[in-house]
Amino acid sequence: MVKFYQHTSSFEHAWDNVTYAFWLRYPNPFASHVLGCDVLDRSVDPATGVLRTTRLILKKGVLPRWGRNLIKNVDTYIIEESVVDPRTHTMVTRTKNLNHVRVMQVEETQTFTVHPENSKWTQVKTEARIISELRWGLTGRVESFGINKFMDNSAKARKGMAHILERLRQNAAMAAATPATAGAPSSGSSSPSKE
């Protein structure tokens, strides 16, 4: 049996800002379980401007008491592949775990688009599949745990993105408030004398 999850959310920020925040979302206070994130490959199609990125993410896992004999090392490697199309204002990300796949495989797809009702906002559609190949009557139990944990982590991920977006907004406001003449000589200063 497979557990499915779907959720659509929105951010009151422009698509450009949300997709930029996506690359900056680690670290944040809601992602303490993320231990590392590395870019493995990145390329831009010169004809279309489409950006393709592959990243490897290391996360610290959590197991219920009844599952602690199933896995010795709970750290999980996640492969994340993303495609950003600046012409259609669409970003699609796909992630899946590389280890512990027999116990539980989590496959997630997120699609970031301009919000259909407000062009200054961004809509995010999240879809996931949780699959366990365990037998002995544990499949349903593992998949139920997986879907509940995924929903909890998705809520934290949205809070993390909101945190990063707010920091970007604050930085932009500070930059806009800084006088453009900062560092330039004041109008009352005299010209340097020629020797």
KEKE-3310 file (N, C-alpha, C; in steps of 0.2 Angstrom, whole numbers, plus 5000, padded with zeros to 4 digits):
npx = (5004:5002:5005:4998:5000:4995:4995:4992:4998:5002:5013:5014:5022:5032:5035:5049:5056:5052:5057:5071:5072:5071:5083:5091:5086:5091:5103:5089:5078:5068:5073:5082:5085:5092:5107:5117:5120:5123:5128:5128:5127:5125:5117:5114:5103:5108:5099:5086:5086:5084:5086:5095:5097:5106:5106:5113:5107:5108:5100:5094:5087:5071:5065:5051:5049:5045:5051:5065:5073:5074:5082:5099:5107:5100:5102:5099:5101:5096:5092:5090:5082:5080:5071:5071:5061:5063:5055:5042:5039:5040:5045:5050:5053:5060:5062:5070:5073:5089:5094:5089:5078:5071:5064:5057:5052:5052:5045:5045:5037:5037:5029:5031:5023:5017:5004:4987:4977:4983:4995:5006:5009:5015:5011:5012:5012:5012:5016:5017:5023:5023:5031:5033:5042:5042:5038:5029:5018:5021:5021:5009:5010:5022:5021:5010:5016:5026:5019:5013:5024:5029:5019:5021:5034:5032:5025:5034:5043:5037:5036:5049:5053:5045:5051:5064:5060:5055:5066:5073:5065:5066:5080:5080:5072:5080:5091:5085:5083:5095:5105:5109:5120:5129:5146:5150:5158:5153:5142:5147:5161:5178:5187:5201:5217:5228:5245)
npy = (4994:5012:5028:5044:5061:5078:5095:5112:5128:5145:5160:5176:5183:5188:5177:5177:5181:5170:5159:5162:5162:5149:5143:5148:5143:5134:5137:5137:5142:5132:5121:5112:5099:5097:5093:5096:5102:5101:5106:5096:5096:5109:5118:5129:5131:5138:5142:5142:5147:5139:5133:5120:5110:5099:5093:5087:5082:5081:5074:5073:5059:5053:5041:5031:5023:5009:5007:5007:4996:4993:5002:5006:5018:5033:5044:5052:5052:5063:5066:5080:5086:5100:5111:5126:5137:5152:5159:5154:5156:5145:5133:5117:5105:5089:5077:5063:5050:5042:5032:5019:5014:5003:5001:5013:5024:5040:5051:5067:5080:5097:5111:5127:5141:5156:5164:5160:5170:5181:5190:5195:5186:5169:5152:5136:5119:5104:5087:5070:5054:5040:5025:5009:4994:4984:4969:4958:4963:4976:4986:4995:5002:5008:5016:5025:5031:5038:5046:5055:5061:5067:5077:5085:5089:5096:5107:5113:5116:5126:5136:5139:5144:5155:5162:5165:5172:5183:5188:5192:5202:5211:5214:5220:5231:5238:5241:5249:5260:5265:5279:5284:5291:5287:5286:5294:5310:5324:5338:5349:5348:5352:5353:5342:5348:5353:5348)
npz = (5000:4997:5003:5000:4998:4997:4995:4994:4995:4998:4996:5001:4992:4978:4964:4960:4971:4980:4974:4974:4988:4991:4988:4998:5010:5019:5032:5044:5058:5058:5053:5060:5059:5047:5041:5032:5015:4998:4982:4968:4955:4942:4929:4915:4902:4888:4877:4882:4895:4906:4922:4929:4943:4954:4970:4985:5001:5018:5031:5048:5055:5063:5073:5078:5094:5092:5080:5081:5080:5067:5059:5060:5059:5058:5050:5035:5017:5005:4988:4978:4964:4953:4942:4935:4926:4919:4910:4910:4923:4932:4944:4947:4959:4964:4976:4984:4996:4997:5005:5016:5009:5008:5020:5021:5007:5002:4991:4984:4976:4972:4965:4960:4956:4948:4958:4954:4956:4961:4955:4962:4971:4976:4972:4979:4976:4983:4982:4988:4989:5000:5003:5009:5009:5018:5027:5037:5043:5045:5036:5034:5046:5046:5035:5039:5049:5042:5033:5043:5049:5038:5035:5046:5044:5032:5036:5044:5035:5027:5036:5038:5025:5025:5035:5030:5019:5025:5031:5019:5015:5025:5023:5010:5013:5022:5013:5004:5012:5015:5012:4995:4993:5002:5008:4998:4994:5004:5000:5004:5006:5002:4987:4983:4986:4973:4971)
capx = (5000:5006:5001:4999:4999:4994:4994:4993:4999:5004:5017:5012:5029:5033:5039:5056:5058:5051:5062:5077:5073:5072:5090:5094:5082:5095:5100:5084:5077:5064:5076:5088:5086:5096:5114:5121:5117:5129:5127:5132:5128:5121:5118:5109:5102:5108:5094:5080:5087:5081:5092:5094:5102:5105:5109:5113:5105:5109:5095:5094:5080:5068:5061:5047:5052:5044:5055:5072:5077:5074:5087:5104:5109:5094:5104:5096:5103:5091:5093:5085:5083:5075:5071:5068:5060:5061:5050:5035:5039:5039:5050:5048:5058:5059:5066:5068:5079:5094:5095:5083:5072:5066:5060:5052:5054:5048:5046:5041:5037:5034:5028:5031:5020:5013:4997:4982:4973:4987:5002:5012:5010:5017:5007:5016:5009:5016:5013:5022:5021:5027:5031:5037:5042:5043:5032:5028:5013:5024:5020:5005:5012:5028:5018:5007:5021:5030:5014:5012:5030:5030:5015:5024:5040:5030:5023:5040:5047:5033:5038:5056:5053:5042:5057:5069:5057:5054:5073:5075:5061:5070:5086:5078:5070:5086:5095:5081:5083:5102:5106:5113:5126:5134:5152:5152:5160:5147:5142:5151:5168:5182:5191:5207:5221:5233:5251)
capy = (5000:5018:5034:5050:5068:5083:5101:5118:5134:5151:5165:5183:5186:5187:5171:5178:5181:5164:5154:5164:5160:5142:5141:5150:5141:5131:5135:5141:5139:5127:5115:5110:5092:5097:5093:5098:5103:5102:5106:5091:5098:5115:5120:5133:5130:5144:5143:5143:5150:5135:5131:5113:5109:5093:5094:5081:5085:5076:5075:5068:5056:5052:5035:5029:5018:5003:5006:5008:4990:4993:5006:5008:5025:5037:5050:5051:5056:5065:5069:5085:5089:5105:5114:5133:5140:5159:5161:5152:5157:5139:5129:5110:5101:5082:5074:5056:5047:5037:5026:5016:5014:4997:5003:5019:5028:5046:5054:5073:5085:5103:5115:5134:5145:5163:5163:5162:5175:5187:5189:5196:5180:5163:5146:5130:5113:5099:5080:5065:5047:5036:5018:5004:4987:4980:4964:4956:4967:4983:4991:5000:5006:5012:5022:5030:5035:5042:5052:5060:5064:5071:5082:5089:5092:5101:5113:5117:5119:5132:5141:5140:5148:5162:5165:5167:5178:5189:5191:5195:5208:5216:5217:5225:5238:5242:5243:5255:5266:5268:5284:5282:5295:5285:5285:5299:5316:5328:5343:5355:5347:5356:5348:5341:5353:5350:5349)
capz = (5000:4996:5006:4996:5002:4993:4999:4990:4999:4995:5000:4999:4989:4971:4962:4959:4978:4983:4971:4977:4995:4991:4988:5004:5015:5025:5038:5047:5064:5058:5049:5063:5057:5041:5043:5026:5008:4994:4975:4964:4947:4940:4922:4912:4895:4885:4873:4885:4901:4911:4927:4932:4949:4958:4977:4990:5007:5023:5036:5054:5055:5069:5073:5084:5098:5089:5074:5082:5078:5060:5056:5065:5058:5056:5045:5028:5011:5000:4982:4976:4957:4952:4936:4935:4920:4920:4905:4912:4930:4935:4947:4950:4963:4965:4981:4987:5000:4994:5009:5020:5004:5009:5026:5018:5002:5002:4985:4985:4970:4973:4960:4962:4951:4950:4960:4949:4958:4963:4952:4966:4976:4973:4974:4979:4976:4986:4982:4990:4990:5005:5001:5013:5007:5024:5027:5044:5046:5047:5030:5035:5052:5044:5030:5043:5053:5037:5031:5048:5049:5032:5036:5051:5041:5027:5040:5047:5029:5025:5041:5036:5019:5027:5039:5025:5015:5029:5031:5013:5014:5029:5020:5005:5016:5025:5008:5001:5017:5015:5007:4989:4993:5007:5005:4993:4998:5005:4995:5007:5006:4997:4982:4986:4983:4968:4973)
cpx = (5004:5002:5003:4997:4999:4992:4996:4993:5001:5008:5015:5019:5029:5037:5046:5059:5058:5056:5069:5078:5073:5079:5094:5090:5085:5102:5094:5082:5072:5066:5082:5090:5091:5103:5119:5117:5122:5126:5131:5133:5123:5122:5112:5109:5103:5103:5087:5080:5085:5087:5090:5099:5100:5109:5108:5112:5105:5104:5096:5087:5078:5064:5057:5050:5051:5048:5063:5076:5078:5080:5092:5106:5103:5096:5102:5099:5097:5094:5088:5087:5078:5076:5067:5067:5058:5056:5043:5034:5036:5045:5047:5054:5056:5064:5065:5075:5083:5095:5089:5077:5068:5062:5055:5056:5049:5050:5041:5042:5034:5034:5027:5029:5018:5006:4992:4978:4976:4994:5008:5013:5013:5013:5012:5012:5014:5013:5019:5019:5026:5026:5035:5036:5043:5037:5031:5022:5015:5022:5016:5007:5018:5025:5014:5011:5025:5025:5013:5018:5031:5026:5018:5030:5038:5028:5029:5044:5043:5035:5045:5057:5050:5047:5062:5066:5056:5061:5075:5071:5064:5076:5085:5076:5076:5091:5092:5082:5090:5102:5110:5119:5131:5140:5155:5154:5154:5148:5146:5158:5172:5185:5198:5212:5226:5240:5256)
cpy = (5006:5023:5040:5056:5073:5090:5107:5124:5140:5156:5171:5187:5184:5180:5172:5177:5174:5159:5156:5162:5153:5140:5143:5148:5137:5135:5139:5138:5133:5120:5113:5102:5091:5098:5096:5098:5105:5102:5101:5093:5104:5117:5125:5132:5137:5146:5145:5147:5145:5132:5124:5112:5102:5094:5088:5084:5079:5078:5070:5066:5055:5045:5034:5024:5011:5002:5006:5002:4989:4996:5008:5016:5029:5042:5048:5055:5057:5068:5073:5087:5094:5108:5121:5136:5147:5162:5160:5153:5150:5136:5123:5107:5094:5080:5067:5054:5042:5031:5024:5015:5008:4998:5008:5023:5034:5050:5061:5077:5091:5107:5122:5138:5152:5161:5165:5168:5181:5186:5191:5191:5174:5157:5140:5124:5108:5092:5076:5058:5044:5029:5014:4997:4982:4975:4963:4961:4974:4988:4997:5005:5011:5018:5027:5034:5040:5048:5057:5064:5069:5077:5087:5093:5097:5107:5117:5120:5125:5138:5143:5145:5155:5166:5168:5173:5184:5193:5195:5202:5213:5219:5222:5231:5242:5245:5249:5261:5269:5273:5282:5286:5293:5283:5290:5306:5320:5334:5349:5354:5350:5351:5348:5346:5350:5352:5350)
cpz = (5000:5000:5002:5000:4996:4997:4994:4995:4995:4999:4997:4997:4982:4970:4962:4967:4981:4980:4973:4984:4996:4991:4994:5010:5021:5026:5040:5053:5064:5055:5053:5062:5050:5043:5038:5020:5004:4986:4972:4957:4946:4933:4920:4905:4892:4880:4876:4892:4907:4915:4929:4937:4952:4965:4981:4997:5012:5029:5042:5055:5062:5068:5079:5088:5095:5083:5075:5081:5071:5056:5062:5065:5055:5051:5038:5023:5007:4994:4980:4969:4956:4945:4937:4928:4921:4915:4907:4919:4933:4938:4949:4953:4964:4970:4982:4991:4996:4998:5013:5015:5005:5015:5024:5013:5002:4996:4985:4978:4973:4967:4962:4956:4953:4952:4955:4950:4960:4960:4956:4972:4972:4976:4974:4980:4978:4985:4984:4990:4995:5004:5006:5010:5012:5024:5035:5047:5047:5042:5032:5041:5050:5039:5034:5046:5048:5035:5036:5049:5043:5032:5041:5048:5036:5030:5042:5041:5027:5030:5040:5030:5021:5031:5035:5021:5019:5030:5025:5012:5019:5026:5014:5008:5019:5019:5005:5006:5017:5010:5001:4989:4999:5004:5000:4997:4999:5001:4998:5008:5001:4993:4985:4982:4978:4971:4967)
residu = (MET:VAL:LYS:PHE:TYR:GLN:HIS:THR:SER:SER:PHE:GLU:HIS:ALA:TRP:ASP:ASN:VAL:THR:TYR:ALA:PHE:TRP:LEU:ARG:TYR:PRO:ASN:PRO:PHE:ALA:SER:HIS:VAL:LEU:GLY:CYS:ASP:VAL:LEU:ASP:ARG:SER:VAL:ASP:PRO:ALA:THR:GLY:VAL:LEU:ARG:THR:THR:ARG:LEU:ILE:LEU:LYS:LYS:GLY:VAL:LEU:PRO:ARG:TRP:GLY:ARG:ASN:LEU:ILE:LYS:ASN:VAL:ASP:THR:TYR:ILE:ILE:GLU:GLU:SER:VAL:VAL:ASP:PRO:ARG:THR:HIS:THR:MET:VAL:THR:ARG:THR:LYS:ASN:LEU:ASN:HIS:VAL:ARG:VAL:MET:GLN:VAL:GLU:GLU:THR:GLN:THR:PHE:THR:VAL:HIS:PRO:GLU:ASN:SER:LYS:TRP:THR:GLN:VAL:LYS:THR:GLU:ALA:ARG:ILE:ILE:SER:GLU:LEU:ARG:TRP:GLY:LEU:THR:GLY:ARG:VAL:GLU:SER:PHE:GLY:ILE:ASN:LYS:PHE:MET:ASP:ASN:SER:ALA:LYS:ALA:ARG:LYS:GLY:MET:ALA:HIS:ILE:LEU:GLU:ARG:LEU:ARG:GLN:ASN:ALA:ALA:MET:ALA:ALA:ALA:THR:PRO:ALA:THR:ALA:GLY:ALA:PRO:SER:SER:GLY:SER:SER:SER:PRO:SER:LYS:GLU)
# end
